[in-house]
Amino acid sequence: KIILAITFLVMLFNCSLVFAAPDEIYLFRHSEKLTGKNPALSEVGKARANNLVTFFKEYQNIHIFSSNYKRTLQTAAPLQAYLNTDVNVYNA
């Protein structure tokens, strides 16, 4: 039984899924914003955020992370809507 358990553990830790990491990570700063405290995106910023969708159309299994600022959530929103997924929000 011990040999079987050791064999199982060796096979488990040699499996690439155990230590899987994303193939690629893309970081984006928020798009162009208006002025003020916690500002929204400008019209140019909204257009740029919409362009992110065309960039990511060919990818699958995408996870979106955003800080809790209005401008960053608005930057992620078009991609979130296109992929029909959630945005993982963190407190910056």
C-alpha positions in Angstrom: 0.0 0.0 0.0 2.8 2.4 0.8 4.5 1.8 -2.6 1.1 2.4 -4.3 0.6 5.6 -2.4 4.1 6.9 -3.2 3.6 6.0 -6.9 0.3 7.9 -6.9 2.0 11.0 -5.3 4.9 10.9 -7.7 2.5 10.7 -10.7 0.3 13.4 -9.2 3.1 15.9 -8.8 4.5 15.1 -12.2 1.2 16.1 -13.8 1.4 19.4 -15.5 -2.2 20.3 -14.3 -1.1 20.4 -10.7 1.3 23.3 -11.4 -0.6 24.8 -14.3 -0.1 28.5 -15.0 -1.8 30.6 -17.6 -0.1 30.5 -21.0 -0.5 34.3 -21.4 -1.4 37.2 -19.2 -2.5 40.6 -20.6 -2.5 43.7 -18.4 -4.4 46.8 -19.4 -4.6 50.1 -17.7 -8.0 51.7 -17.7 -9.0 53.5 -20.9 -9.1 57.3 -21.1 -11.1 58.9 -18.3 -12.9 62.0 -17.4 -11.7 64.2 -14.4 -12.7 64.1 -10.8 -12.7 61.5 -8.0 -13.4 58.0 -9.3 -14.2 59.3 -12.8 -16.0 57.4 -15.6 -14.6 56.7 -19.0 -14.6 59.4 -21.7 -16.2 58.7 -25.0 -12.7 57.9 -26.4 -12.1 55.6 -23.4 -15.4 53.8 -24.1 -14.4 53.3 -27.7 -11.0 51.9 -26.6 -12.7 49.5 -24.1 -15.0 48.3 -26.9 -11.9 47.6 -29.1 -10.7 45.1 -26.5 -13.4 42.7 -27.6 -11.9 42.5 -31.1 -8.5 41.7 -29.7 -9.8 38.8 -27.5 -12.3 37.2 -29.9 -10.0 34.4 -30.8 -9.2 33.4 -27.1 -11.1 31.1 -24.9 -11.1 30.5 -21.1 -10.5 34.2 -20.3 -10.6 35.5 -16.7 -11.1 39.2 -16.2 -9.8 41.0 -13.1 -10.5 44.7 -12.3 -10.0 47.0 -9.4 -13.2 48.5 -8.0 -12.9 51.9 -9.7 -15.5 53.0 -12.1 -13.1 53.6 -15.0 -11.5 50.1 -14.7 -14.9 48.4 -14.4 -16.1 50.3 -17.4 -13.0 49.3 -19.3 -13.7 45.6 -18.6 -17.5 45.8 -19.2 -17.5 45.3 -23.0 -15.3 42.2 -22.8 -17.3 40.9 -19.9 -20.5 41.3 -21.9 -19.1 39.7 -25.0 -17.7 36.7 -23.1 -20.8 36.5 -20.8 -18.5 36.0 -17.8 -17.9 37.7 -14.5 -15.3 40.3 -13.6 -13.2 39.3 -10.6 -13.2 42.6 -8.7 -10.5 43.3 -6.1 -10.0 46.3 -3.8 -7.1 48.3 -5.1 
